[in-house]
Amino acid sequence: MLLNAKRIVAGTLSLALALPCLPAAAQPVGLPSMGATAGDELTPDAERELGEAIMSQGRLDPTYIDDAELNQYLTSVGRKLAKYAPAPVPPIDMFAVRDPEINAFTLPGGFIGVNTGLILACESESELAGVLGHEIGHVAHRDIARGMTQSGQNGMIALASLAAALIAGLAARSGDLAVGIAAFGQAAAINRQLEFSRDAEREADRAGLRMLYKAGYDPKGMASIFGRLMMDSRLNDGTGGGPWARTHPQSIERMTDMQNRIRELPVVHYTDTPDFWFLRAKVRVLQGGDSQALRDIRETLRSEVVSDHGVRRAAALYGLSRYWLRRDDLEQAAVYWNQARSAWPDGAPELARLGIDIALARKQVPDAVEQAQAAIKRWPDRQALAMSYATALLDAGRTAAAQAYLRVKAREWGKSQPDLYQMLARSEDSSGNKVAARRDMAQFYLLTGAYAAAGYQLRQARSLSTDFYEQSELDAQLNDVRQRLQDERNLLGRFKDVIPKG
């Protein structure tokens, strides 16, 4: 459950987490530290709001991967599993974090981060689903909420410091100013205090295993990834296996329990989706940092082209094409893209989007529009393809068509893909529709939890509008935003004031 401490670029705001030594007798004020009602102190709605507050700042983290293709895939796997959770869960929202260490982490309210290192460590889709199922098991049992309210004085101080930082961030994020705080890093400090009991971990194992099986994945995937991490961590010595293995110590007893339960289940023959392999190759390229790391990635992909076959070989070729696109060698990118298409003639939305990207980079705009039209017709549910189609239309000068399309898709997918509103707003601003641009940018900020920034955009729209009815609508929206901002401040204020006295 522990996320490696991240540090968001702070801009003009820098907040450090301090955990002073306090008398053992000091008790947190305002929140219970034990008892059955502790989890109730943080209601499901309040827990979701806290998670949204963390995410609104966390999206500014340079390691946060704002990739519609990858995050839609992860969320789809999570929600497929969550349908079979042992108890009601909030909407599961998954996102990727650029970090080579093997880790996944859960924030309050059903937000789950997945390190690129974990995706690359998984040798099948069922292995990835197994780790995600375990994390969703903690969400279903409300282990996060109970752990946060029962974690003792250090955990409460960490929570109070995070809340204080988030309150400061609410005021700082106005207009288009990209000001962030160490939200993920401070949330990680809280996670370090939780240290779920062996019973809680066992129940998360069992819940994850049931979800894995009922969702159609191979339950052996859960045992294989856990077993590999367990062996790599040298039987809980904490010297390997990554943070996930160290914070989820897989005891022999727990592993035996899992294996026994798997033997009682019917054999499942699950075939990995092409999405898993193509996005895994994309993640390998995304994870690369400096030139040496990128060269190592290129060699790894080349070796996979030689050793693998079928979709795995096609995915490695796709990865090489993305590698060369990242290096701005468009000719090589096109060569490997064509090889990938030949290796996987069934096609894949990831391949289709890459083709659009290459065509746009080569200024072959009509070709990009044609490819995008075919892609959205074949894969109408893929949000990344919709965004690529809108981009191609805009590059072709078909502004009205792009804006009409974006408005339809924003109404359909805006809650899960707020970037559609941002794309629309930027296009409207360029075409001179200043009021609509600010209203749509306000909607983007609302959906990402940046209420102060949303208010700023609405005030700008109000000052630019000359229509009485439109001004009235904007006044009503502003009142709603002010209320949301106050509600969030009130929620965070509850936790900010729980630092023990004395």
N, C-alpha and C positions, 0 to 999 in steps of 0.2 A: 504494500500500500504506500510505500515511501517513494516520493519523487525526489530525484537529486535536486539540490537547491539550485534554482535558476536565478539570474539577476536580470531584470528588465532594464533596458536603457532608461535612465531616470530623467533625462532632460534637466529641468530646473528643480526637480524634486528628488531627494534622496533620503530614504528612511531605512535605518538599520534595526534589526531585531536584537533586543538585549534581554537576557534572562538572568537577572540578578539573583544572588543567593538570599533566600528569605527564611525566616524562622519556620521550623517544621510545623508549628502549631497554627500558622496563618492559614486561613481558609478563604477560597474565592467568595466574593460577595455577590449575591443575586442569582447564581446558578447552583443547582444541587450538585454534589460531587459523588453521590451514590444513591442507590435505590431504584426501584422499578420505574419511577416517574422521570428519571433523568432524561431519557430519550424524548419524553413528551415536552420537555422544556423547549426543544428546538422542533417545532411542528414541521410536517412535510412541506408546507407552503413556505415557511420561514427558511428551511434548509435550502429549498430551491432558489429563493431570493438571494441567500448568501452565496450559493454557487454562481449565480448570474453576476453578482457583484465582483467575485474573484475573476470570472471569465472576462468581464468587460475590461479589466486592466490586463489580464493575462494575454489577451489578443495582441497587445503591444510588445510582448516578449519576442525578441528576434529569433528565438528557437521555435516559436509557434509557427506551424506550417499552414498557411492560409491557402489550401489547395482543395477546391470543390470536389474534384475527382476522388482524391484519397479520403477525405473526411466523409463524403457520402457513402463510400464503400464501408469504412469502419463503422459508421452509425448504422448502416443496414444490417451488418453482422450482429451488432449489439442489440438492435431492436428485434431481430429474428430470434435471438436467444431470450430476450426479456419477455416475449410472449408466454414463455413457460416458466417464468420466475415463480417461486413458492409463495410470494406475497405481492401485492400491487407495488409497482415501482414508478417513479416519475419518468417522463420521456428521457430515454437514454440518448445522450449526445456525446459522440466520440470525436476526438481530434488528435492529430499527430503532432509530435514534438521532435525536432531535429536533435537527437542525442544518441550516440552509439551504444550506450549502456543498455542492458536488457532490463526493461522496466515498464510497468503500467501503473497508473495511479488514479485514485478516485477522489474527486472533489465533492463537496456537499451538493445534494440535489440531482444526482445522476449524471454529472459531467465526468467523463473518463478520458484521461490522456494516455496515449500509446507512444512510447519511444520508437524511433526508427530502428534502434538496435534490437528491440523485441521482434519487430516484423521480420527483420533479416535473420534472426535466430530460429524462427519457425520454419520447419521443413514441410509443413502442410497447412492447409487452411483450418483443419480440425485442431491443430496445435494452437494456432492463434485464437480460435474460438474458445478453446479450453481455458486459456489465461483470462480472456475477456469474460467468460462465464463465471469464473471465480470472483472477479471484481464485481460483477452484477449481483452475485450472491451476497456480498457485503452490503450492497445497496438495498437489496430486498429485506435483509435482516436489520436494516437501519444501524449498522455497526458504526458508520461514520458519525451520525448524530449522537449516539450514546457514548461513543469514545470521546467526542469533543466535550461533552458535558460531564464526563466522569474521569477526565484524564489527569486530574491533580493540578497543583498550583502552577507548575511549569507550562503545562498544556494550556491552562487558562490565560497565563501571561502571553503565550504565543498567540492565542486567539484574540486577546485584547489588542495586541500590537498590530496584528493584521487588520482588525476592524478600524483602528485609528488611522492606519495607512490608507485603507479604502475610503474612509470619510474624506481624508485630504485629497485623494484622487478624484472624488466626485466633484470637488470645487475646481480642481486643476484642469479637468478635461472639458474645456469649453471651446466653442468654435472648432477649428480644425487643428488645434494644438495637440501634437502627439506627446503627451506627458504620461509616463507610466510609473508604476512602483513595482517592487519585488513581490508581486502577488503570488506567483507560483512558488517562489522560494520561501515565502513566509507560510504559505499553506503547507509546504513540505515540512517545516518545523513543527507544525501541529501534528502532521502524520507521524512524525518520529515519536511523539508522545503517546500515540494510541496503543501500539503493541498489543494487538488483539490476542485474546487468549487462545490456547490450543483448541478449545471447544468451538470458538468463533471461526477459526480457520478451517476446522473440520467440517462445520456446517456450510461454510462457503464452498468447500470442495464438493460436498454432496449436492448442494443446490446447483453448482456449476455443471456437475456431471449430468444431473437430470435434464437441465436446460440443453446441454450439448446433444444428448441422445434424442430428446423430443423434437429438437430443431432439425434433426436429420444428419448431424455431423457424426463422425466416428469417435465414440467416447475414448478409444485408445489414444487419440491425439492428446487428451489431457494428461494421461499417465506418461506418455512419451516425453512431452515437453517438461513436465515437472520432474520426471526421473533424470532427464539430461541435466537440468539445472541443479538438481540435488547432487549428482555425481560431480559436476563441475565445481560446486561449492565445497567439495571434500567433506561430505557428510556433516554439514552445518558448522564447519570451522570458520566460515565467514571469509574465506580467502579467494573465492571465485564465484562465478555464476551470476554476477551482477547484483544490483540493489534489490531486484525483485526476489531473488533467491535468499538474500540475507534478511529481508524484512518479512518473508513468508517461509520461515524455516520448515522444510519438508521432512518431517520425522519419518522414521521407518514405519512407525505405527500408522501414521496417516497415509503413507504410500500403500501399505498393505490393505488398509480399509478401502482405498480407491480401487486397487486391483481386484479385490474380492467382489466389489460391486459391479465392476466392468464384466467379470466372468459370468455374472448372473443375467446380463443383458444379451439379447440376440445380436448376432454379428451384423455390423453395419458396413456396407461397401459404399463409401462416399467418394465422389470424384471432385477434386478441387475445381473451383470455377476458374476460367481464364483470367478473370479480374484479379484473383489473388496473385498469380504469377506476373502479370504485366505490372501491377502496382508495386509488387515487391521489387521488381527491377527498377521502377521509377524511384522508389525510396532509396535504393542503393546509390543512385546518382544524386538525389536530393541531399543525402547525408554527407557527401563529399565536401570538404572545406578547402584546403589549400591545393596547390598544383600537384604535390606528391600524392595526396589522398585521392585526387581524381585519376591520376595515372594508375594507382593501385586498383581503383574501381574498374577502369578500362580493362586491365589485365584479367581481373576476376570475371568480367562479362565475356571476354574473349575465350577464356577457358570453359565457360558454361556453354558457349556456342559449339565448341568442339565436343564436349562430353554429353550434352543433353540432346533431347529430341522432342518432337511434337511442340506442345505449347511452351514448354520450358525453354527450348531452343529459340522459339519465336520471341519469347519475352526477353531473352538475353540480347537478341538482335535489336529489339525495341529499346532496351536499355542503352545500347551503344549509340543508337540514333539520338536518344535524348542527351547522351554524353556529348556528342559532337555538336548538337544544337546549343548546349550550354557553353561550349567552347567557340561558338559563332562560326563553325565550319559547316556552312549550309549544304555544300556539295556532299560531304561525307554523311551528314545527317540524312539526306535524301537517299543515298545509296543504301544505308542500313535500314531505313524505313521500308524501302521496296523489298529488301531481303526478308524483313520480318513479315510483310504481307504475304510473300510467297511461301514462307514457312508455316503460316497460319491463314490459309485461304478462307476459313470460316469468318474471318473478320472479328474485330473487337472494338468497343467504343474508345478504349485507350489508344489503339492504333489510329482510329479515325481522327481523334482530337490532335494527335501528333502530326498527322498529315496536314491538318488545317494550320497548325502552328508553323510548320515548315513553309507552307505556301505563303502565309502572311509575311514571314521573315524574308522571303525571297521576292516580296512585292508582287506576287502572282495572285492579286486580289480576286479576279473573276473565278479562278480555279478554287480558291479558298471558299468562296461563297457557294460554289457548286458542291464541293465536298461536304460543307456544313449542312446544306439543305438535305443531302442524301443521308447524312449521319443522324440528324434529328428525326427524320422520318423513320429510320430503322430503330433508333434507340430513343424514343420520345421522353423517357423518364430520367435521362442523364442530364443533371444540372450543368455540368461542366461543358457539355456539348452545346447547350442552349446559350451559354455565355460566349462560347467561341463563335457561334452563328451570329449573335448580336455584334460582336467585335468585327467580324468579316463584313457585315452590312454597313457598319459605321465607316470602315476603311474604304468601302466602295462608294461612299458618299450618299448612301441610302438612309439618311438620318431618320426620316419620318417612319420608314418601315422598321428600323431598328428600335426606335422608341415605342412604337405600337407593340412590337413583339415583347420587349422588356416589360411593359406594363402588364401584359397578360401573364407572363411567367413570374413577375414579382407578386402578383395576387395569388398565384398558385403555389409558389415555393418560397416566398419571401421570409417566412418564419424560420425555415431551415437554411436558407441561402440569402442572407441580407445583402450580400454583394450585388445582387440584381438591382436593388434600389440605388446603390452607390453608382453603378454603371449608368443607370437611367439619369440620375441627378447630374453627373458630369456631362452627359450628352446634352441634356436640357440647358445646362449653363452655357455650353459652347454655342448652342443654337439660339441663345438670347432669351430663353424662357426662365428668367431668374427666380421668380416666385415658386414655380413648380420644382425647379432644381433644389431650392432650399427645403421645400416640404418633403421631397423624396430623400434628401440627405438626412433630414430629421428622422424620417422613418427608419433609415439605415441605423442611425445612432440609437433609436428606441429599441430596435430588435437586437442590438449588441449590448444593451444595458448602459449606454453612455448617456444618461438622462440630462446632465448639464449641457453636453454638446448638442443634444436634440433641442433643448430649450433655446440655445443660442441661434440655431438655424431657424427655428420658428419665429423668433423675434426679428431676425433679418427679413424673413418672408413677410411678416406683418408690416414692417416699415416700407417695403417695396410695393405692397399691394395697394391698389386704389379702388378695389371693389368692396362695397360694404358687406355683402354676404360672405365673401371670401375672408374678410377680416374677422367676421364673427366666428367662422369656422376655426380660424387660427387662434383666436382668443380661447375657444373651448379646448383646443389641443394643448395650448400653453398651460391652462389650468390643470389638465390631466397630467402633463409632464411634471409640473410643480408638485402635484400630489404624490406621484411615483417617487420623485426625488426625496420628498420628505419622509415617505414610508421607508425608503431604503436607509436614510440617515437614522431614523428611529430604530430600525432593526439592528444596524451596525452599532448604534449607541448602546444597546443592551449589552453587547459583548465588550465594547471599549471600556466600560466602567466596572469590569469584574476583576481588575488587578487587586490581589490581596493587599490589605492595609496592614501596617505595622512591620 
